[in-house]
């Protein structure tokens, strides 16, 4: 037995009499809900070693930044000043230990008074600062070729070599020397 569908007028009357569920509201943006929570966490725990790593060269100076890097900032549960763990190149650890009060004072200028009370020194390899990485990238560029006259003089000077591999090595060495002196 087939059921008859309502007409348009009957459908309008049925929909007017019955209420449908209201449309769901979209959730508010997560940032709005978490802003107060994040602000409270930031006030409680403050900045960590990431903030220090970004500005380490400015905080401790160029000479110390080449030999050290901040690793971890630990804070006691009861509050108060924390301990900053820094990684130091092996032989420089004794020198850095003598400068510990000065480093703690500089870090406290950046993080706030009393943020760090103790400096823990760990010996290990230190990553190269960003400026040295940039300088190394520039030095990896291919140097410009020699001018034609210098190249011709170089080729005639190594023409007496009988071995092809020796001739190629001498040409390569000669080009580098002429570019450097150039």
C-alpha positions in Angstrom: 0.0 0.0 0.0 1.5 3.3 -1.1 1.4 6.2 1.1 0.3 9.5 -0.3 2.7 12.5 0.1 1.2 15.7 1.5 0.5 18.6 -0.7 2.4 21.8 -0.5 -0.2 23.5 1.6 -0.4 20.5 4.0 3.4 20.4 4.3 3.5 24.1 5.1 0.8 23.6 7.8 2.7 20.6 9.3 6.0 22.6 9.4 4.3 25.6 11.0 2.8 23.4 13.8 6.0 21.4 14.5 9.1 23.1 15.7 12.4 21.9 14.3 15.6 21.8 16.3 17.5 25.1 16.3 20.7 25.3 14.3 23.8 24.5 16.3 26.1 27.4 17.1 29.6 27.1 15.9 32.2 26.8 18.6 34.1 30.0 19.5 37.6 30.3 18.3 40.0 28.3 20.5 42.3 31.3 20.9 39.5 33.3 22.6 38.8 30.5 25.1 42.5 29.8 25.8 43.7 33.4 26.0 43.2 33.7 29.8 44.6 30.3 30.5 47.7 30.9 28.4 48.2 34.3 30.0 48.1 32.7 33.5 50.6 30.0 32.4 52.9 32.7 31.0 52.7 34.7 34.2 53.4 31.5 36.3 56.1 29.9 34.2 57.4 32.8 32.1 59.7 32.4 29.2 61.8 29.3 28.7 65.1 28.5 27.0 63.6 29.2 23.5 63.4 32.9 24.3 66.9 32.8 25.6 68.2 30.9 22.6 66.8 33.5 20.2 68.6 36.4 22.0 71.5 34.6 23.6 74.2 36.6 21.7 72.7 39.8 22.9 72.4 38.6 26.5 75.9 37.2 27.1 77.9 38.8 24.3 79.6 37.5 21.2 82.6 35.7 22.9 80.4 33.7 25.3 77.7 33.0 22.7 80.3 31.1 20.6 81.2 28.8 23.5 77.8 28.4 25.2 74.1 27.8 24.5 71.1 27.6 26.9 69.5 24.2 27.1 66.9 24.1 29.9 65.3 26.4 32.4 63.9 24.6 35.5 61.9 26.3 38.2 61.2 25.0 41.7 57.6 24.0 42.6 57.4 26.5 45.4 58.3 29.4 43.2 61.4 31.5 43.4 64.5 31.5 41.2 65.2 28.7 38.8 68.3 27.0 37.5 69.5 27.6 34.0 71.3 24.8 32.3 73.8 25.8 29.6 75.9 23.6 27.3 79.5 24.6 27.1 82.4 23.5 24.9 84.6 21.3 27.0 87.7 23.3 27.6 85.8 26.5 28.2 83.7 25.2 31.1 86.2 26.3 33.7 86.2 29.9 32.3 82.5 30.0 32.1 82.1 28.8 35.7 84.1 31.8 36.9 81.8 34.1 34.9 78.6 32.4 36.2 77.5 35.3 38.5 77.8 37.7 35.6 75.9 35.4 33.2 73.1 35.0 35.9 72.9 38.7 36.2 72.6 39.3 32.5 69.9 36.5 32.1 67.9 38.1 35.0 68.0 41.4 33.1 66.3 39.6 30.2 63.9 37.3 32.1 63.2 39.5 35.1 64.7 39.9 38.6 65.2 36.7 40.4 64.2 34.4 37.5 67.5 32.5 37.6 69.5 32.0 40.8 71.7 29.1 39.8 73.7 28.2 36.7 74.3 24.6 35.8 77.1 23.9 33.4 77.0 20.8 31.1 79.9 20.1 28.8 79.0 19.1 25.3 79.1 20.3 21.7 77.6 23.7 21.0 75.7 24.5 17.9 77.2 27.1 15.6 75.6 30.5 15.9 73.4 31.7 13.0 76.0 34.2 11.8 78.6 31.6 11.3 76.2 29.4 9.4 75.4 32.3 7.1 79.1 33.0 6.6 79.7 29.4 5.8 76.9 29.4 3.2 78.4 32.4 1.5 81.8 30.8 1.4 80.3 27.7 -0.3 79.4 29.7 -3.4 81.3 28.9 -6.5 84.1 31.4 -7.1 84.1 33.3 -10.4 86.1 31.7 -13.3 89.6 33.0 -14.2 90.0 35.3 -17.1 91.0 33.9 -20.4 94.6 35.1 -20.2 95.3 33.6 -16.8 93.6 30.3 -17.8 95.8 30.1 -20.9 99.0 30.8 -18.9 98.0 28.1 -16.4 97.3 25.6 -19.2 100.7 26.2 -20.8 102.5 25.8 -17.5 101.0 22.4 -16.8 101.2 21.1 -20.4 104.4 19.3 -19.6 102.7 16.8 -17.2 102.3 13.5 -19.0 99.6 12.0 -16.7 96.1 13.3 -17.4 95.0 13.0 -13.7 98.1 14.9 -12.6 97.5 17.6 -15.2 93.8 17.9 -14.0 94.8 18.1 -10.4 97.5 20.8 -11.1 94.9 22.8 -13.1 92.5 22.7 -10.2 95.1 23.7 -7.7 96.4 26.5 -9.9 92.9 27.9 -10.4 92.3 28.0 -6.7 95.6 29.7 -6.0 95.1 32.3 -8.7 91.5 33.0 -7.5 92.7 33.4 -3.9 95.6 35.7 -4.9 93.6 37.3 -7.6 
